[in-house]
């Protein structure tokens, strides 16, 4: 089986201010697709970013990270990026940046949902 690698945000990568919800609505996701989160490690000119998996729709809508699981820290997006495999069919995966106590999620639009379908 050929796995599809999808760079989150395309050429925009994982960054503050890009609308990932719109990006995700235009992107088909299938079981076993690999999401690639690319972002710079913290430095003097960029904000640090991370990737959290939120447990449910309410947490996603509110950018509530209290029960979220860290899947990639602020340094894991460098180089070829952090890879996350979408394993479960029809399970909604809710992703968000957890930096600045959820500010990147709330004000920076750094969140999206992926619901993988079966590949034809």
C-alpha angles and dihedrals in degrees: 000000000000112000119217115227112207119191106217108242093007110234090356091064118191106326143139116271102022116118104238094174090065090043091052093048088058094045122081114219124200135186111279094020112143117228112208116204111198121187137141121262113249113287140148094281106038135059115242115250135194137180123238129182110220120212101227149357095271092054088048095050092047096039086234106168096177093106098025124120121231107231099168127021127212095279101043097079096067126104110005090359135237116301125215122183119217100222107166125073115233092355111134112233113201116200130186142161108249100198123126092020093297097317091122089054096044103037102017098051089233097152138087142161127232123195109186120216128197114275114245 
